[in-house]
Amino acid sequence: MASEPKKNVRKNIYKPSSVPQSSATPHAEETERPVRLKVPKMSFDNNKLKDPRLQTSIGLSLIFLSVYTCLALLSFVFTGKADQSIIENVGGITNLISSGKEVQNWLGLLGASLSHLLVYNMFGLGSILLIPMLFSAGYELFTQGNGKLMKFRKLGYICLFYMLWISVLLGYYVVIKDTPNLLGFLCGKIGLTVADGMYSLIGWGTIIFLILAVLIHGVYIVKFNAVSKVIGKVTKNRYSDKSEVNTTSETENTTLSENESDDELEEDEDLENYSEEETSIETSSLTNENVIEEEITEEPNEIEEEAAQDTGLVPHNAQLPSVVEPEAPIVTESVPQQAIKVDPISVDVNIQVEHVQVGGNGTNQIPPTQNYSKQQSRDTTSEMPPVKEEKKESPTPNPSSQQKKVTPNTPPIIEIEAEPTKSETIKLDPPAPPKKKEKVENPHELSDVSTTENVDKADLNVLKKIEEEPDEIVNIEDMDEYDPKLDLSHYKYPDLDLLHPPVESKAKVTKEELEANKEKIVNTLRHFKIGIASISATIGPTVTLYEIVPEVGIKISKIRNLEDDIALSLAALGIRIIAPIPGRGTIGIEVPNNNREMVSMSSVLATEKFAKAKMDLPVAFGRTISNEVFVADLAKMPHLLMAGATGQGKSVGINVLLSSLLYRKHPSELKFVMIDPKKVELSLFNKIERHFLASLPDAEEAIITDTKKAIHILNSLCTEMDMRYSLLKSAGVRNIKEYNTKFCNRRLNPKKGHRFLPYIVLVIDELADLMMTAGKEIEGPIARLAQLARAIGIHLVVATQRPSVDVITGMIKANFPARLSFRVTSKIDSRTILDAGGADQLIGMGDMLLSTGNDLTRIQCAFIDTDEVEKLCDFIADQTGFSAAYMLPEFEEEQPASKGGGGGSVDDRDDLFEEAARLLVRHQQGSTSLIQRKLSLGYNRAGRIIDQLEAAGIVGPFEGSKARQVNVKTEMELEVVLNTL
Ligand SMILES: Nc1ncnc2c1ncn2[C@@H]1O[C@H](COP(=O)(O)OP(=O)(O)OP(=O)(O)O)[C@@H](O)[C@H]1O
């Protein structure tokens, strides 16, 4: 009871403020009021601010700003990823203009900077709520308060609260997840910082706090109807017991339900006055006089205006206060209820009601019901009496202050007396000031939802919205994927025009040739008493496959043994018998064509089979015996061993493989490590160093031609492999594809060392040379990579012209399931490379056999000449590339064992060893990524430091996905440890 009247103090205070200034009767007000309003006592600055032109201009600017922000943020959805990396690369928004970089935001640099600032640097996703705030404020100012979408203050409270709340909630998710995800991008720095701080303070209690914050915010701002109803009902029951006023239950129920509605209806009004009335006025009610004095002094004009709004008249009659008896008769229940029921539609009606209510009853006591006080907050005239009462109770030793106290309580009486006149006055009055309109409009707005049913709906919507919020977050989480290609977003894939157009081969196999070969085969077999049921031919680019179905009872082994005899009788090189052809139930005899057909690179790349191949690393090798384009996925092979005698087409084969990949992959997705001991074979690819090559940090040239460097880079690849495995492990995925998908979905935090992992294809053109000079040093890392690297996206293509066992050792061979052989000189070599004969039967010039496990496929390798490769490389090299080749981890020659296990000698230890130790001890978390993040180090260096810390006994051993244990508990203790090292 006590608090409710206080709420209205301000309104009551204002009214008497005008009283001493005029002794005019209500009639006189009609002429005086405009004058009074035009001679405000407010300060000069305030007047300036109220200049309608200024307000309209500011309003218009704010509306434009809201639209601009909306567009910038909308564009951010599509372009934010690209722009973010640009902004971060140039070192922040401030450097963006000077960097001269182009951004993709629809609104250019400013749009990109604004959205980056709002989303990334501030409130993340919550920043969207800034738009309705700006627009609402702008609209309100622009329309001079005549048009309101929603009370700005209310909107402001809600939006500001939820901006921070959403940001903190997302930040909390990021903190507890401890793995990078999309929300790390969308929570904003503020949310992340607050959530981080809260999490370290209260742990999971953060979420309780957030829920509590929403509830409290709801109580103050949104008002949960469901809650308030329960409380209202409880209070009602209590109240009906205690009420001094004897009301019938019927009346009470009516009042309650109306007041519940009213309570909701007043939302806007309450909110508008929320901070000032409910907080400051309530607090200051005990020293009411002071407040009266202060407020009158500070805002005399506003006071007048508000008084005018509340009553519909400017209360100028100074005599009236003395006329009114403070102890007026008690208002009967029925009258105020009527007053509430007659919801004011116009000023006249409103005032009429007030007059009836107050004047008719001579109000000075209000039934101490909650319902009634609720009504008061809306009904200006009924607000007065409780204030009077309260003031009476407050100690007032000073008579002057007592007088002041009386003054604020007098306006109702003014209205009472002026009531009939006021109605008339308003009809004659000059146009009402804007604020007055507002007051009149509000009841209309509120009356739209003035039924309990409507209020319930409104509340349900509020509750529903709150419930729906997490879902919205999840939906948005899926929206914004990281796209590695945006690093070089303007990169153009090579065009087929760069290659020679496919030439229509005139060298077709003639019918005569086919018939002649058929005759020879049938006769030869008949000669060895092998009957043939049927024979058919499939013409390939190099060879024609004759498929025979032997008569029943013929042993296949018999035919297989006749291979040489058939070759002799056909008098042709390169006859290969496939008995039986797997899955066909036939026996195949491959006979080289008299005139072979060249398979051009463009003809295979132009096929749909290659263009639409859903493969990670598609390679169009050439055409099979049945003239089909053969496309294989290098990632599935997963490593390829190539062999072939000199001049049989190995180098062309490697170029075909590299070109296929260059045609299909983006520079951000694929990197080549090239080792070319022959120095000239792969040199053409030097040009695409900044696009597609990977190299060691200190390498002069990306393509390795030196054996020592080859050893370094192979070991470096092993380190890269280990690092990638660590990343996969911490990401909880099994292979590079899953990892990259997770990373692109922003579920892995780059700050914790995660990054998009491009495929790496290691190409060695001539293994024999390396094996001769370095042996085990080469074999070791190759075998290791071949064994383990497939899951982390490193694939090997190793070629040699000498497929002997000292080059293709058992260890290497065992880990290369896919083998490709061009023509070799001996059956032994064929067996070494393919574990089968046949490669010695090939006819050269790209005729090859591909073995993938059990299958052996004869393929005519496509042909790409040096010119074409050069053009292709030029085309790529002419485009903007990365600033350097893809950096592989540094390779360090084996280091001498550390002395005494103290984390290495002082010289060996990293410069940041001690700092890292303090960091881990402070956080009590033995995490490499913590060192990486806090000390801004690369993974390698951070990894070395943590190893040194482990060796020094400061942290425990590696524990898988968990952080290492920190053995030193306090920084003091650490200093002692560091001194002893
Ligand atoms: N797929 C092919 N189609 C047509 N001709 C080919 C094909 N592959 C190779 N040739 C021919 O064979 C020649 C030698 O090929 P390539 O240089 O690839 O052999 P190589 O095995 O790399 O030899 P080396 O080991 O001596 O470098 C080419 O110049 C070309 O004339």
PDBQT file of the ligand as one rigid body, heavy atoms in Angstrom, charges set to zero:
ROOT
HETATM    1  N1  LIG A1001      50.081 -40.567 -72.307  1.00  0.00    +0.000 N 
HETATM    2  C1  LIG A1001      50.858 -40.424 -73.355  1.00  0.00    +0.000 A 
HETATM    3  N2  LIG A1001      50.319 -40.372 -74.557  1.00  0.00    +0.000 NA
HETATM    4  C2  LIG A1001      51.087 -40.223 -75.627  1.00  0.00    +0.000 A 
HETATM    5  N3  LIG A1001      52.428 -40.140 -75.558  1.00  0.00    +0.000 NA
HETATM    6  C3  LIG A1001      53.036 -40.215 -74.387  1.00  0.00    +0.000 A 
HETATM    7  C4  LIG A1001      52.266 -40.341 -73.218  1.00  0.00    +0.000 A 
HETATM    8  N4  LIG A1001      53.108 -40.377 -72.162  1.00  0.00    +0.000 NA
HETATM    9  C5  LIG A1001      54.369 -40.259 -72.684  1.00  0.00    +0.000 A 
HETATM   10  N5  LIG A1001      54.311 -40.146 -73.990  1.00  0.00    +0.000 N 
HETATM   11  C6  LIG A1001      55.422 -39.991 -74.847  1.00  0.00    +0.000 C 
HETATM   12  O1  LIG A1001      56.544 -40.553 -74.194  1.00  0.00    +0.000 OA
HETATM   13  C7  LIG A1001      57.547 -39.585 -74.029  1.00  0.00    +0.000 C 
HETATM   14  C8  LIG A1001      58.237 -39.770 -72.713  1.00  0.00    +0.000 C 
HETATM   15  O2  LIG A1001      57.364 -39.586 -71.707  1.00  0.00    +0.000 OA
HETATM   16  P1  LIG A1001      57.867 -39.186 -70.261  1.00  0.00    +0.000 P 
HETATM   17  O3  LIG A1001      58.819 -38.047 -70.350  1.00  0.00    +0.000 OA
HETATM   18  O4  LIG A1001      56.687 -39.003 -69.446  1.00  0.00    +0.000 OA
HETATM   19  O5  LIG A1001      58.618 -40.462 -69.870  1.00  0.00    +0.000 OA
HETATM   20  P2  LIG A1001      59.284 -40.756 -68.491  1.00  0.00    +0.000 P 
HETATM   21  O6  LIG A1001      58.795 -42.065 -68.081  1.00  0.00    +0.000 OA
HETATM   22  O7  LIG A1001      59.062 -39.660 -67.577  1.00  0.00    +0.000 OA
HETATM   23  O8  LIG A1001      60.779 -40.797 -68.848  1.00  0.00    +0.000 OA
HETATM   24  P3  LIG A1001      61.977 -40.422 -67.911  1.00  0.00    +0.000 P 
HETATM   25  O9  LIG A1001      61.860 -41.339 -66.772  1.00  0.00    +0.000 OA
HETATM   26  O10 LIG A1001      63.152 -40.623 -68.735  1.00  0.00    +0.000 OA
HETATM   27  O11 LIG A1001      61.740 -38.997 -67.533  1.00  0.00    +0.000 OA
HETATM   28  C9  LIG A1001      56.810 -38.260 -74.128  1.00  0.00    +0.000 C 
HETATM   29  O12 LIG A1001      57.687 -37.275 -74.619  1.00  0.00    +0.000 OA
HETATM   30  C10 LIG A1001      55.714 -38.558 -75.085  1.00  0.00    +0.000 C 
HETATM   31  O13 LIG A1001      56.147 -38.411 -76.392  1.00  0.00    +0.000 OA
ENDROOT
TORSDOF 0
